[in-house]
Amino acid sequence: MTRPTPPEARIGARLRAARQARGLTLDQVASATELTKGFISRLERDEVSPSVASLVAVAGVLGLGMGELFDPPSTQLVRAGPGPPIAFGGQRVHETLLTPGTQRELQVIHSRLEPGGTGGADLYTLRSAVEFVYVVAGSLDVVLADEVIALQPGDALTFPGRTPHTWRNGSDAEPAEVLWALSPAP
């Protein structure tokens, strides 16, 4: 008879998510840990109470620290309205940070660009692996070394953060509203 796992000890979903994020199958984890596929499957469904040694082995294969399995998920709320302003650079731009300042994996910025707003005449790079921009309203030109990409509402562009670039509101008369996502946070 299987007894239900107490809520504070349910780690199966975290294990499954970590396995899937790494593209591993149940067979691969079982082979690497010398445990059975059935045991790994039941562990991911919180149907077994593993030994410390088994849990350390599985967590190790999945690249997880033991503390990560038991720490509650960290959630931080940023309410709608005027968020904390930031000065990322540029002219005629009002930017607010939508992710908490403590977030290191991802930074999301809401920008309102006045007509003529720009990131400056010079191309720049950011210390992030990936930069993403989504145009909510208005237009945005992303200027790269050898091309200008014109974006309209609903358009999105993803590029390496280390790509030299700048940007400008594509209109001299209408404001633009854009969302930037940077990963990891610069």
N, C-alpha and C positions, 0 to 999 in steps of 0.2 A: 504494500500500500504506500502510495506517495503522499507525503504531507506537503501542504502548500508552503512555499517559501515566504517568510515574513517580508513585507514590503521594503523594509530597510536593507534587506540582503539581496534584492532582485538585481542581478547584474547581467542576466542573459541578453537583454536587448542591447546593452553596450558592447558585449562581446560579439554579437552578431553584426552590429553596425561596423565595428572595427575590422572584422574579418572581411566583410563585403567591401569596405573602403579600400582594403589592400588587395582585393581581387583574388582572395584565397577561397578554395572550396573546403567543405567539411573534411574531405579525404586528405587534403594537404595539411590541414591543422592537426588532424589525427595522426598522420604519419610523422610530422615534425615533433609532436609531443609524446609519441608512443602510447597514446590513448585511443580508444575506439571511436569510430565515426558516430556510433549511437550515443556514446557518452557525451561527445561534443554537442551533438544535436539536442540532447536532453538538457545539457548545461545552458545552451542558448535559450531554452524554453523555461528555465528556472525549475526544472523537475528533479534535479539532483543537488545534493550538498557536496561539493568537491572538497578534497583534502587541500590543505595549503599548498602542498607540492604540486598537485594537479593544476590548481589555479595559477600558481607562479609560472608553470610551464606554458599554459595557454596564453596568459597575458604576455609573456616574453615573446612568443611567436607572433603575437598580434602587435607588438611594439607598444604595449600599454604598461604604465606603472601601476602597481597595486593600488595606490591611492586614487588613481583615476577611476577605478571601478566602484569605489564607495563614496566619493565626493558627490554631493548633490550637484545637478547641473547649475551652472552659473547663468542667471538671467538678469538682465538689466534693462529697465524700461526708459525710453526717451519719449516723452509725451509730445503730441502735436502742438504746434505753436512755435513761438520764437525759441529755438534751441540755442545752445551756446555758440556764439559767433566765433569764427576762426578767421585767421588771416593767412590763407595759403599763398597769397600772391595774386597779382592781377590788378586791373583798374576797372572801376565801375562794376564791381561784383560784390554781392552780399552772400556770404557762405555760412552755413551752420552744419555742425557735426551731428549726424544722426546715430552714430555708434558711440558708446561710452569711450572716454579717453583711455580707459584701462584696457580696451580691446586691442590686441596686438596682431591678430590674424587677419582682420578685415577693418577697413575704414570706409564709411559711407558718408558722403558730403552732399548736401542740398545746396545748389547754387542758383541765385537769381542774378541774371546778367542784364544790366541796363543796356539800352541801345549803345553800340560802340564799345561795350565791355570787352576786355581782352586779357589774356594771360601774359601779355607783354610782347614786344617785338622779337625778342630772342628766344630761340628754342631752348628747352630745359628738359631734364630727366628727373625721375623720382626714384627713391630707393624702395621700389616695390616690384615684384615679379610680374604682376598683371595689373593693368589699369582698364577700367570699364566705364563708359559714359552712356547715359540714356537721356534722350531729349524728351522732356515732358511737354513743353510748349515752346513756341518760337523756333529759332534755328540756331545751329552751332556749326562753325567751321573748325575742324581740327586740322592744324597746319603741321605737316611733317616735313622732313628735309627736302623731299622731292615731289610732294603732292599736297593738295588741300582736299579734305573729305568734307563735303557738305551734308549735314544731318538735319532732318526735319522731325516733327513730333512722331514719336514711336520708333525712331531709328536708334540703334545701339551700335557701339563700336568697342571692340576689345583689342588691346595691343599690349606689348611688353612695356612695363613702366620705365624701362631704361631706354626706350626709343625717344630720341630728341623730338620734341613737339612743343606746340603752344596752341592756343585756341582763341576764338573771337566770336562774339555774337554775330550771326550771319545777317542781321538786319540793322540798319541805321535808325529805324523808327520804332520797332517793337522789342519789348524785353523778351528774354528767353529764360526758361527754367530747366535745369538739368540735374541729374543725379550722377555722381561719380562714385565708383567703388574701387578701392585699392587693396591689393592683397600681396604680401602682408602689409599692414599699416606702416607707412613710412615714418 
